[in-house]
Amino acid sequence: MARHPLAGSERAVAEGSKCLGQCDPGETIQVVVMLRRQSEAALHALLGEIGKGASVAPLSRDEFSQRFGASAEDIARMRAFAAQHGLAVVRANAAESTVVLSGTIAQFQTAFDVKLERYEHHAIGAYRGRTGAVSLPDELHGVVTAVLGLDNRPQARPHFRRRPPFLAAQAAAESFTPLQIASLYDFPAGDGSGQCIGIIELGGGYESSDLQAYFSNLGVPLPKVVAVPVDNNGNAPSGDPNGPDGEVTLDIEIAGAIAPGATIAVYFSSNSDAGFMDAVNRAVHDTVNRPSVISISWGGPESAWTQQSAQAFNSVLQAAAAVGVTICAASGDSGSSEGVADGADHVDFPASSPYVLACGGTRISASSSAAGGMIKSEAVWNDGASGGASGGGVSSLFALPSWQEGLTVTRVNGGAAPLAMRGLPDVAGDASPNSGYVVLVDGSESVIGGTSAVAPLWAALIARINAAKGAPAGFVNPKLYQAGGAFRDIKKGNNGSFAASPGWDACTGLGSPDGQKVAAAL
């Protein structure tokens, strides 16, 4: 039987990894297989209209599934292939174009013609890895677009930064509650009633006692928080506020404080390319909670993703645009390098997808931290190498979207050039830990920043807007780029290679929100 390598599935071992030997052939794992969509040309025509800012009514989730989900024939082909290799079908979802398989290491090695080995890496720990491409038989050639989860190395990191202890004395002067930030940015009134904000988490968890105490102290009603397990992962607080618990709780407390009338659905998955994509896919197509906006505070440099995983993930983000779900994603906390130590510029994915509202960071100083205060100054968030900086730059994966045509990217050395590929971020908001958000994590109050605070901030703003207009804003990027004057233009600072400049720049995008004007634009 002829077999074909799956395009874009080539994997290399993470540099610096030590091979520990073969995986246990009897170990049981799960693998996520992505299938092609029906009517791909019609979907891209629809996305083209949405990308122009045309008034296109979003599809219902059911309508999307019928028109563009995986076909019954392709799912049947996948089931037959699984049976042939002794693999169990855990879940098959046409809307998500996903089939989740379970089986032993030995079965998967045979099914996809791969060799799985155990590795140890000084930074990412132990992981299961492979090298080379995944192989498919004739009957699946062109049907399968990605096979994810054979390799389970951590794919993303949370984009939050805790204020260093030696700066604790500044806390009273340079820290804010989410409500104070919303006031400083002149968010429109409302509480997001009737909306659902989806939040993606790849580890850790929240304590209900933290949420009850936090919202009580703020004088805000306790929002409805729903934990949604994805592929056997759930709310699992570790008790370590410096770990993923800090990310999970930060996201919930910011979104919930600003939109307490909204349901907060938290999708918990594993930190791998398969787990990350599956969580977002589940949220986009969730017919129970039905989020109208999704906040993503995790990501990794584009260079760390395989072509198949980035393309499969991007297809999920395209589906979000088609069904009217806004995706807000943190642009990263490591400036123009995105933490890659090769001396080149890098940007973060999924923030670099053109179907995402990429959220960069600023540092603010306010005349008063109380409601009614005024922002005295706002600049690009850049607290130095150890303190973090707003992620931003130019994608190497995604073409220039129509709504960014004609923009210029300005470098620190004074050079400026036309933007040639997708530029990010799109928007910004307060992110520096030195002007950070007061949160309560694992029983202790702390001040946290990072672009991971900006994604739920923007998600909550959009939830308020959706509630007020009684309809989802959907894919907002074209409208925001057309909305002159809806932003506080950030003209000071840099994120390493790129400098702030009038209008859009690769540090803070269009700027931080003038909430009332953003609402009017949408």
BASETOR-364817 format. One record per residue (C-alpha): x, y, z. Coordinates in Angstrom, 3 decimals, always signed. Each point is the difference from the previous one (the first is absolute). Example, Ala and Ser with C-alpha at 12.3 -4.5 7.8 and 13.67 -1.06 7.14 Angstrom:
+12.300 / -4.500 / +7.800 $
+1.370 / +3.440 / -0.660 $
This chain:
+0.000 / +0.000 / +0.000 $
+1.437 / +3.390 / -1.026 $
+0.545 / +2.559 / +2.738 $
+0.565 / +3.751 / -0.170 $
+1.725 / +2.392 / +2.421 $
-2.459 / +2.495 / +1.468 $
+1.069 / +3.430 / -1.226 $
+1.269 / +2.254 / +2.764 $
+0.113 / -2.745 / +2.638 $
+3.811 / -0.164 / +0.230 $
+1.253 / +0.208 / +3.580 $
+3.504 / +0.571 / +1.352 $
+1.186 / -0.667 / +3.519 $
+0.036 / +3.127 / +2.180 $
+3.584 / +1.291 / +0.018 $
+1.778 / -1.057 / +3.163 $
-2.149 / -3.100 / +0.548 $
+1.464 / -3.293 / +1.210 $
-1.552 / -3.222 / -1.291 $
-0.868 / -2.379 / +2.838 $
-1.019 / -2.891 / -2.231 $
-3.119 / -1.586 / -1.436 $
-3.474 / +0.722 / +1.333 $
-1.802 / -2.868 / +1.721 $
-1.737 / -1.710 / -2.946 $
-2.948 / -0.913 / +2.237 $
-0.639 / +3.541 / +1.259 $
-3.417 / +1.365 / -1.030 $
-0.184 / +3.512 / -1.478 $
-2.529 / +2.159 / -1.844 $
+0.605 / +1.652 / -3.369 $
-2.058 / +2.748 / -1.683 $
-0.520 / -0.388 / -3.754 $
-1.259 / +2.991 / -1.994 $
-1.963 / -0.607 / -3.197 $
-0.596 / +2.214 / -3.025 $
-3.127 / +2.150 / -0.011 $
-2.809 / -0.246 / -2.514 $
-0.395 / +2.851 / -2.499 $
+3.368 / +1.548 / +0.806 $
-0.263 / +2.460 / -2.914 $
-3.383 / +1.270 / +1.195 $
+1.360 / +0.432 / +3.532 $
+2.940 / +2.067 / -1.256 $
-2.359 / +2.148 / -2.076 $
-2.051 / +0.650 / +3.143 $
+3.133 / +0.801 / +2.009 $
+1.084 / +2.379 / -2.751 $
-3.225 / +1.972 / +0.397 $
+0.337 / -0.001 / +3.797 $
+3.606 / +1.164 / -0.358 $
-1.111 / +3.017 / -2.022 $
-2.241 / +1.083 / +2.867 $
-3.120 / -0.788 / -2.018 $
-3.270 / -0.329 / +1.910 $
-0.151 / -3.789 / -0.116 $
-2.310 / -1.674 / +2.494 $
+1.959 / -2.612 / +1.978 $
-0.948 / -3.611 / -0.569 $
-1.619 / -1.967 / +2.799 $
+2.166 / -2.764 / +1.370 $
-2.399 / -2.575 / -1.471 $
+0.076 / +1.663 / -3.418 $
+3.800 / +0.091 / +0.032 $
+0.109 / -3.701 / +0.839 $
-2.351 / -0.916 / -2.850 $
+1.719 / +2.164 / -2.619 $
+3.645 / -0.182 / +0.987 $
+0.484 / -2.818 / +2.495 $
+1.800 / -3.229 / -0.867 $
-2.057 / -2.282 / -2.227 $
-1.550 / -3.225 / +1.260 $
+2.036 / -1.836 / -2.658 $
+3.305 / +1.352 / +1.277 $
-0.888 / -0.833 / +3.603 $
-0.926 / -3.528 / -1.155 $
+3.401 / -0.322 / -1.726 $
+1.673 / +1.004 / +3.254 $
-2.044 / -2.505 / +2.006 $
+0.955 / -2.776 / -2.417 $
+3.672 / +0.917 / +0.250 $
-0.231 / +0.012 / +3.813 $
-1.653 / -3.436 / +0.047 $
+2.638 / -1.374 / -2.351 $
+2.726 / +0.993 / +2.494 $
-1.851 / -0.889 / +3.200 $
-0.498 / +3.648 / +0.978 $
-3.127 / +1.149 / +1.835 $
-1.961 / +3.058 / -1.134 $
-0.482 / +2.045 / +3.170 $
-1.847 / +2.840 / -1.690 $
-0.927 / +1.012 / -3.538 $
-1.409 / +3.484 / -0.541 $
-0.972 / +1.174 / -3.474 $
-0.236 / +3.695 / +0.961 $
+3.502 / -0.064 / +1.480 $
+1.296 / -2.191 / -2.890 $
+1.625 / -2.070 / +2.721 $
+0.397 / -3.690 / +0.797 $
+1.690 / -0.868 / +3.300 $
+1.655 / -3.434 / +0.072 $
+1.220 / -2.094 / +2.913 $
+2.462 / -2.860 / -0.149 $
+3.416 / -1.244 / +1.020 $
+3.327 / +1.488 / -1.012 $
+0.651 / -3.117 / -2.088 $
-3.328 / +0.343 / -1.838 $
+0.573 / +3.659 / -0.813 $
+3.576 / -0.626 / -1.154 $
-1.309 / -2.538 / -2.497 $
-3.048 / +2.016 / -1.037 $
+1.938 / +3.173 / -0.813 $
+3.439 / -1.504 / -0.700 $
+1.771 / +1.976 / +2.724 $
+2.475 / -0.785 / +2.770 $
-0.860 / +1.471 / +3.390 $
+2.773 / +0.525 / +2.545 $
+0.375 / +1.551 / +3.444 $
+2.001 / +3.215 / +0.385 $
+1.180 / +2.260 / +2.795 $
+0.561 / +3.743 / -0.465 $
+1.464 / +2.406 / +2.562 $
-2.739 / +2.591 / -0.532 $
-3.136 / -1.917 / -1.038 $
+0.549 / -3.214 / +1.947 $
-0.848 / -3.517 / -1.148 $
-2.012 / -0.547 / -3.153 $
-0.928 / -2.557 / -2.617 $
+1.392 / +0.908 / -3.391 $
+0.509 / -1.089 / -3.569 $
+2.087 / +1.078 / -2.977 $
-0.899 / +0.165 / -3.673 $
-3.478 / -0.036 / -1.522 $
-3.237 / -1.813 / +0.764 $
-0.955 / -2.487 / -2.720 $
-3.516 / -0.668 / -1.335 $
-1.433 / -2.746 / -2.230 $
-1.564 / +0.753 / -3.394 $
-3.567 / +0.094 / +1.309 $
+0.832 / +2.827 / +2.444 $
+2.220 / +2.023 / -2.338 $
-1.645 / +3.439 / -0.309 $
-2.609 / -0.931 / +2.636 $
+2.151 / +0.512 / +3.107 $
+1.459 / +3.495 / +0.485 $
+1.799 / -0.534 / +3.325 $
+0.913 / -2.743 / +2.466 $
+0.702 / +1.580 / +3.390 $
+0.948 / -1.465 / +3.359 $
+2.470 / -2.691 / -1.027 $
+2.547 / +2.521 / +1.259 $
-1.096 / +1.510 / +3.327 $
+2.693 / +2.598 / +0.705 $
-1.342 / +3.206 / +1.612 $
-1.111 / +2.255 / -2.839 $
-0.826 / +3.254 / +1.762 $
+0.704 / +2.065 / +3.064 $
-2.269 / +2.286 / +1.998 $
+0.597 / +3.691 / -0.697 $
-0.191 / +1.408 / +3.516 $
+2.637 / +1.742 / +2.086 $
-0.042 / +0.352 / +3.762 $
+1.333 / +3.205 / +1.531 $
+3.425 / -0.671 / +1.545 $
-0.064 / +0.059 / +3.837 $
+2.493 / +2.879 / +0.216 $
-2.595 / +2.205 / -1.728 $
-2.753 / -0.832 / +2.486 $
+0.361 / +3.405 / +1.667 $
-1.366 / +1.573 / -3.183 $
-3.140 / -2.126 / +0.056 $
-2.379 / +2.638 / +1.362 $
+1.083 / +2.657 / -2.481 $
+0.319 / -2.131 / -3.135 $
-2.555 / -2.766 / +0.188 $
-3.624 / -0.116 / -1.064 $
-3.073 / -2.138 / +0.257 $
-1.537 / -1.078 / -3.316 $
-2.889 / +2.398 / +0.666 $
+2.411 / +2.909 / +0.368 $
+1.686 / -0.908 / -3.292 $
-3.424 / -0.217 / -1.688 $
-0.814 / +3.465 / +1.371 $
+3.327 / +1.472 / -1.127 $
-0.689 / -1.341 / -3.493 $
-3.593 / +1.353 / +0.063 $
-1.669 / -3.364 / -0.568 $
-3.714 / +0.243 / -0.791 $
-2.393 / -0.815 / +2.840 $
-1.288 / -3.550 / +0.332 $
+0.789 / -3.359 / +1.500 $
-0.028 / -2.350 / -2.999 $
-3.340 / -1.567 / +0.939 $
-1.067 / -2.769 / -2.327 $
+3.504 / -0.490 / -1.406 $
+2.543 / -2.775 / +0.502 $
+3.739 / +0.690 / +0.088 $
+2.068 / -3.076 / -0.817 $
+3.446 / -0.222 / +1.602 $
+2.659 / -2.472 / -1.190 $
+2.332 / -1.521 / +2.617 $
+2.750 / -2.599 / -0.453 $
+0.610 / -0.976 / +3.611 $
-0.629 / +1.079 / +3.561 $
-3.355 / +1.049 / +1.346 $
-1.963 / +2.315 / +2.263 $
-1.264 / -0.213 / +3.562 $
-3.663 / +0.944 / +0.484 $
+0.931 / +1.547 / +3.352 $
+2.377 / +2.422 / -1.792 $
-2.736 / +1.099 / -2.387 $
-2.580 / +0.440 / +2.754 $
+2.365 / +2.138 / +2.085 $
+1.302 / +2.013 / -2.955 $
-3.357 / +1.000 / -1.455 $
-1.422 / +0.650 / +3.473 $
+2.887 / +2.384 / +0.735 $
-0.639 / +1.771 / -3.306 $
-3.704 / +0.301 / +0.732 $
-0.765 / -1.859 / -3.215 $
-2.507 / -2.871 / -0.283 $
+1.683 / -3.395 / -0.268 $
-0.142 / -0.943 / -3.691 $
-1.037 / -3.466 / -1.094 $
+3.238 / -1.895 / -0.672 $
-0.237 / -3.342 / -1.812 $
+2.975 / -2.355 / -0.343 $
-0.116 / -1.869 / -3.334 $
+2.316 / -3.045 / -0.133 $
+1.643 / -0.742 / -3.356 $
+1.395 / -3.496 / -0.630 $
+0.082 / -0.998 / +3.692 $
+1.571 / +3.257 / +1.227 $
-1.818 / +2.078 / +2.597 $
+0.266 / +2.701 / +2.645 $
+3.078 / -1.088 / +1.953 $
+1.401 / +2.765 / +2.230 $
+3.516 / -0.826 / +1.156 $
+0.196 / +2.407 / +2.929 $
+2.939 / +1.763 / -1.690 $
-0.948 / +3.595 / -0.859 $
+3.163 / +0.327 / -2.093 $
-1.067 / -2.821 / -2.317 $
-2.956 / -0.319 / -2.378 $
-2.417 / +0.707 / +2.902 $
+1.105 / +3.627 / -0.315 $
-1.051 / +0.057 / -3.652 $
-3.330 / -1.728 / +0.516 $
-1.048 / +2.195 / +2.913 $
+1.233 / +3.231 / -1.605 $
-2.075 / -0.686 / -3.117 $
-3.176 / -0.807 / +1.947 $
+0.347 / +2.912 / +2.417 $
+0.593 / +2.619 / -2.722 $
-2.770 / -1.221 / -2.294 $
-2.391 / -0.661 / +2.872 $
+0.541 / +3.361 / +1.702 $
-0.777 / +1.957 / -3.174 $
-2.786 / -2.268 / -1.290 $
-1.462 / -1.683 / +3.122 $
-3.305 / -0.594 / -1.763 $
+1.681 / -2.259 / -2.554 $
+0.581 / -3.702 / +0.434 $
+3.748 / -0.731 / +0.149 $
+0.624 / -3.378 / -1.665 $
+3.547 / -1.232 / +0.676 $
+1.222 / -2.677 / -2.427 $
+2.753 / -2.090 / +1.607 $
+2.297 / -2.009 / -2.242 $
+3.554 / -1.319 / -0.121 $
+2.967 / +2.135 / -1.042 $
+0.812 / -1.534 / -3.373 $
-0.871 / +1.026 / -3.547 $
-2.811 / -2.569 / +0.053 $
-1.371 / +1.110 / +3.361 $
+0.202 / +3.718 / -0.792 $
-1.749 / -0.266 / -3.350 $
-2.613 / -2.414 / +1.326 $
-0.930 / +2.387 / +2.835 $
-0.552 / +2.932 / -2.375 $
-1.900 / -2.260 / -2.428 $
-2.265 / -1.157 / +2.809 $
-0.673 / +3.579 / +1.100 $
-0.760 / +1.264 / -3.499 $
-2.518 / -2.783 / -0.651 $
-1.430 / -0.280 / +3.546 $
-3.797 / -0.137 / -0.443 $
-0.613 / -0.080 / +3.779 $
+1.899 / +3.053 / +1.295 $
+0.169 / +1.769 / -3.391 $
+2.791 / +2.519 / +0.666 $
-0.212 / +3.172 / -2.096 $
+3.599 / +0.952 / +0.828 $
+3.010 / -2.152 / +0.938 $
+3.099 / +1.117 / +1.912 $
+3.346 / -1.758 / -0.584 $
+2.934 / +0.902 / +2.250 $
+2.335 / -2.794 / -1.149 $
+2.228 / -0.241 / -3.049 $
+3.429 / -0.722 / -1.370 $
+2.292 / +1.326 / -2.730 $
-1.097 / -0.812 / -3.545 $
+3.290 / -1.853 / -0.506 $
-1.005 / -2.575 / +2.651 $
-3.083 / -1.153 / -1.933 $
-0.044 / -2.563 / -2.781 $
-1.626 / +1.112 / -3.216 $
-2.834 / -2.523 / +0.445 $
-0.779 / +1.098 / +3.565 $
+0.002 / +3.725 / -0.827 $
-2.193 / -0.534 / -3.070 $
-2.419 / -2.272 / +1.864 $
-0.235 / +2.480 / +2.865 $
-0.529 / +2.866 / -2.450 $
-2.911 / -1.890 / -1.577 $
-1.640 / -0.090 / +3.449 $
+0.475 / +3.768 / +0.294 $
-1.568 / +0.413 / -3.460 $
-3.020 / -1.924 / +1.253 $
-0.264 / +2.433 / +2.913 $
-0.170 / +2.929 / -2.428 $
-2.702 / -1.766 / -2.035 $
-2.226 / -0.634 / +3.040 $
+0.469 / +3.498 / +1.435 $
+2.317 / -0.814 / +2.904 $
+2.672 / +2.594 / +0.834 $
+3.383 / -1.465 / +0.996 $
+2.263 / +2.177 / +2.181 $
+3.556 / -1.320 / +0.377 $
+3.002 / +1.268 / +1.952 $
+2.841 / +1.112 / -2.299 $
+2.756 / -1.194 / +2.359 $
+2.134 / +1.357 / +2.824 $
+3.539 / -0.217 / -1.407 $
+0.099 / +2.945 / -2.376 $
+1.044 / -0.265 / -3.629 $
+1.967 / -3.223 / +0.548 $
-2.931 / -1.906 / +1.580 $
+2.607 / -1.693 / +2.155 $
+1.870 / -1.686 / -2.865 $
+3.745 / +0.353 / +0.572 $
+1.157 / +0.134 / -3.612 $
+0.303 / +3.775 / -0.325 $
-2.877 / +0.201 / -2.494 $
-3.501 / +1.415 / +0.335 $
-2.862 / -2.393 / +0.779 $
-3.727 / +0.282 / +0.664 $
-2.389 / -2.131 / +2.002 $
-2.582 / -2.445 / -1.325 $
-3.029 / -0.181 / +0.222 $
+0.110 / +3.809 / +0.369 $
+1.564 / +0.248 / -3.468 $
-3.008 / -1.581 / -1.702 $
-1.886 / +2.589 / -2.063 $
-3.231 / -1.355 / +1.536 $
+1.029 / +1.088 / +3.509 $
-0.087 / +3.375 / +1.766 $
+3.625 / +0.080 / +1.186 $
+0.330 / +1.826 / +3.333 $
+3.264 / +1.790 / +0.827 $
+1.084 / +1.843 / +3.122 $
+0.532 / +3.480 / +1.417 $
+1.090 / +1.492 / +3.296 $
-2.256 / +2.670 / +1.445 $
+0.300 / +2.639 / +2.659 $
-3.239 / +1.426 / +1.375 $
-0.855 / +3.079 / +2.029 $
-2.187 / -2.120 / +2.250 $
-0.488 / -3.705 / +0.324 $
-3.625 / +0.514 / +0.957 $
-2.887 / +0.036 / -2.458 $
-0.076 / +3.397 / -1.643 $
+3.776 / +0.254 / -0.218 $
+1.841 / +1.039 / -3.132 $
+2.873 / -1.621 / -1.887 $
+2.950 / +2.382 / +0.270 $
+2.300 / -1.900 / -2.319 $
+0.035 / -3.234 / -1.963 $
+2.920 / -1.548 / -1.838 $
+1.008 / -3.333 / -1.505 $
+0.447 / -2.602 / +2.714 $
+3.724 / -0.691 / +0.176 $
+1.421 / -0.683 / +3.462 $
+3.317 / -1.316 / -1.320 $
+1.288 / -3.493 / -0.685 $
-1.049 / -1.418 / +3.361 $
-3.223 / +1.970 / +0.352 $
-1.678 / -0.786 / -3.313 $
-1.231 / +2.028 / -2.956 $
-2.917 / +0.087 / -2.414 $
+0.216 / -2.697 / -2.660 $
-0.347 / +1.256 / -3.543 $
+1.513 / -0.013 / -3.439 $
-0.617 / -1.526 / -3.413 $
-1.192 / -3.554 / -0.616 $
+2.036 / -2.401 / -2.088 $
-3.013 / -2.321 / -0.475 $
-2.981 / +2.160 / -0.965 $
-0.521 / +2.321 / -2.953 $
-0.933 / +3.655 / +0.392 $
-3.755 / +0.242 / +0.674 $
-1.958 / +2.541 / -2.031 $
-0.779 / +2.090 / +3.078 $
+3.726 / +0.582 / +0.626 $
+0.873 / +1.046 / -3.539 $
+1.899 / +3.277 / -0.209 $
+1.393 / -0.141 / +3.545 $
+3.641 / +0.676 / +0.846 $
+2.159 / -1.769 / +2.546 $
+2.495 / +2.232 / +1.854 $
+3.258 / -1.335 / +1.393 $
+1.976 / +1.336 / +2.949 $
+2.883 / +0.965 / -2.278 $
-2.318 / +2.465 / -1.722 $
-0.629 / -2.086 / -3.072 $
-3.565 / -0.389 / -1.225 $
-1.348 / -2.341 / -2.655 $
-3.376 / -1.047 / -1.373 $
-1.528 / -2.850 / +1.968 $
+0.383 / -3.060 / -2.237 $
-1.501 / -2.821 / +2.105 $
-2.524 / -0.185 / +2.836 $
+1.062 / +2.502 / +2.656 $
-0.784 / -0.193 / +3.678 $
-1.283 / +0.952 / +2.476 $
-3.312 / +1.510 / -1.103 $
-0.862 / +1.715 / +3.289 $
+1.500 / +0.460 / +3.451 $
-0.757 / +0.652 / +3.645 $
+1.703 / +0.279 / +3.373 $
+2.406 / -2.930 / +0.396 $
+3.037 / +1.026 / +2.028 $
+0.221 / -1.676 / +3.418 $
+1.157 / +3.441 / +1.170 $
-3.477 / +1.327 / -0.784 $
-1.593 / -3.397 / +0.472 $
-3.266 / -1.547 / +1.098 $
-0.798 / -0.885 / +3.604 $
-1.157 / -3.634 / +0.085 $
-0.504 / -2.741 / +2.571 $
+1.690 / -3.317 / -0.846 $
+0.210 / -3.066 / +2.244 $
-1.009 / +2.079 / +3.008 $
+2.555 / +2.795 / -0.438 $
-0.428 / +3.450 / -1.504 $
+2.547 / +0.993 / -2.610 $
+0.566 / +2.349 / -2.928 $
+0.249 / -1.630 / -3.416 $
+0.475 / +1.342 / -3.512 $
+0.882 / -1.345 / -3.422 $
-1.880 / +0.008 / -3.281 $
-2.014 / -2.861 / +1.478 $
-1.794 / +2.696 / +2.001 $
-0.833 / +1.911 / -3.190 $
-1.767 / -2.890 / -1.768 $
-2.712 / -0.436 / +2.705 $
-0.199 / +3.815 / +0.332 $
-0.926 / +0.307 / -3.675 $
-2.222 / -3.098 / +0.186 $
-1.985 / +1.584 / +2.843 $
-0.310 / +3.281 / -1.938 $
-1.383 / -1.901 / -2.991 $
-2.380 / -1.960 / +2.261 $
-1.398 / +3.323 / +1.278 $
-0.360 / +1.235 / -3.588 $
-1.677 / -3.252 / -1.113 $
-2.454 / +0.169 / +2.891 $
-0.898 / +3.619 / -0.758 $
-0.588 / -0.568 / -3.725 $
-1.705 / -3.373 / +0.484 $
+2.191 / -1.621 / -2.663 $
+3.601 / -1.192 / -0.203 $
+2.582 / +2.427 / -1.390 $
+1.672 / -3.040 / -1.582 $
+3.194 / +0.498 / -1.986 $
+0.835 / +3.554 / +1.057 $
+3.379 / +0.678 / -1.626 $
-1.171 / +1.697 / -3.241 $
-2.384 / +2.304 / +1.876 $
+2.629 / +0.964 / +2.564 $
+2.556 / +0.855 / -2.674 $
-2.606 / +2.195 / -1.694 $
-0.911 / +1.718 / +3.303 $
+2.276 / +2.999 / +0.177 $
+0.024 / +1.631 / +3.416 $
-1.275 / -2.997 / +1.961 $
+3.395 / -0.520 / +1.632 $
+2.531 / +1.688 / +2.230 $
+2.886 / +0.177 / -2.460 $
+3.231 / -1.101 / +1.718 $
+2.973 / +1.950 / -1.356 $
+2.701 / -0.654 / +2.621 $
+2.228 / -3.011 / +0.528 $
+1.125 / -3.160 / -1.754 $
-0.121 / -3.765 / +0.443 $
+3.579 / -0.675 / -1.073 $
+0.189 / +0.192 / -3.783 $
-3.176 / +1.988 / -0.628 $
-0.921 / +3.519 / +1.053 $
-3.306 / +1.646 / +0.817 $
-1.154 / +2.441 / -2.663 $
-3.137 / +1.976 / -0.890 $
-2.768 / -2.357 / -1.105 $
+0.569 / -3.745 / -0.083 $
+3.353 / -1.349 / +1.185 $
+1.500 / -3.427 / +0.742 $
+0.070 / +0.634 / +3.772 $
-3.534 / +1.084 / +0.904 $
-1.921 / -0.337 / -3.260 $
-2.696 / +2.652 / -0.399 $
+0.372 / +0.899 / +3.684 $
-1.877 / -0.534 / +3.234 $
-3.798 / +0.258 / +0.038 $
-2.196 / +3.035 / +0.306 $
-2.791 / -2.331 / +1.050 $
-3.001 / +2.129 / -0.925 $
+1.428 / +0.698 / -3.445 $
+0.879 / -3.672 / -0.559 $
-3.609 / -0.847 / +0.865 $
-1.236 / +2.579 / -2.519 $
+2.317 / -1.395 / -2.681 $
-1.366 / -3.515 / +0.510 $
